[in-house]
Amino acid sequence: MPASSSARVQEARDRIAFRLRGLRADAGLTGQQLAKLTDWQGSKVSRLQSGRSQPSDDDIRAWCRACGAEDEAADLGTVRRIM
């Protein structure tokens, strides 16, 4: 049985969240450190890396910049747009 549209959206959101968490961890940053670098609330970092919120393209670029992984932003933005 094919997955519903909302299930596919959540799956894509989960994939992005997994990659964002990985970028943060690879950069050796805590969620609070990332929040400070991006001038966000810690709760925003938590929502994005848990897949509870969908990041905007600006969010993805800021996250990648803070993690020193600017080259990942375009690929993550592409995944977000196909959701």
C-alpha positions in Angstrom: 0.0 0.0 0.0 1.5 3.4 -1.0 2.5 5.8 1.8 0.2 8.8 2.2 1.4 12.2 1.3 1.6 13.3 4.9 3.7 10.2 5.7 6.1 11.0 2.9 6.4 14.6 4.1 7.2 13.4 7.6 9.7 10.9 6.3 11.5 13.6 4.3 11.4 15.9 7.4 12.9 13.1 9.5 15.7 12.6 6.9 16.5 16.3 7.1 16.4 16.3 10.9 18.8 13.3 11.0 21.2 15.1 8.7 21.0 18.3 10.7 21.7 16.4 13.9 24.7 14.7 12.2 26.1 18.0 11.0 25.8 19.5 14.5 27.4 16.4 16.1 30.2 16.3 13.5 30.9 20.0 14.2 31.2 19.1 17.9 28.4 21.5 18.9 25.7 21.1 21.5 22.2 22.3 20.6 22.7 25.3 22.9 26.0 26.2 21.2 24.3 26.0 17.8 21.4 28.1 19.0 23.9 30.8 20.2 25.8 30.7 16.9 22.6 31.1 14.9 20.9 33.6 17.3 18.0 31.2 17.7 16.2 29.9 20.8 17.3 26.4 21.9 13.8 25.2 21.3 14.1 26.0 17.6 17.2 23.9 17.3 15.4 21.1 19.1 12.3 21.2 16.9 14.4 21.3 13.7 16.7 18.4 14.7 13.8 16.3 15.9 11.7 16.7 12.8 8.9 18.5 14.6 9.4 21.7 12.5 10.3 22.0 8.8 13.3 24.2 8.3 13.2 27.0 5.8 16.0 27.4 3.2 17.4 30.2 5.4 17.3 27.9 8.5 19.3 25.3 6.6 21.9 27.7 5.4 22.3 29.2 8.9 22.6 25.7 10.4 25.2 24.6 7.8 27.2 27.8 8.2 27.3 27.4 12.0 28.5 23.8 11.5 31.1 24.7 8.9 29.3 22.6 6.4 28.1 25.2 3.9 28.5 22.7 1.0 25.6 20.6 2.5 23.0 23.5 2.4 22.1 23.1 -1.3 21.4 19.4 -1.0 19.3 19.7 2.2 17.4 22.6 0.6 16.6 20.4 -2.4 15.2 17.6 -0.1 13.1 20.2 1.7 11.6 21.6 -1.5 10.4 18.2 -2.8 8.5 17.5 0.4 
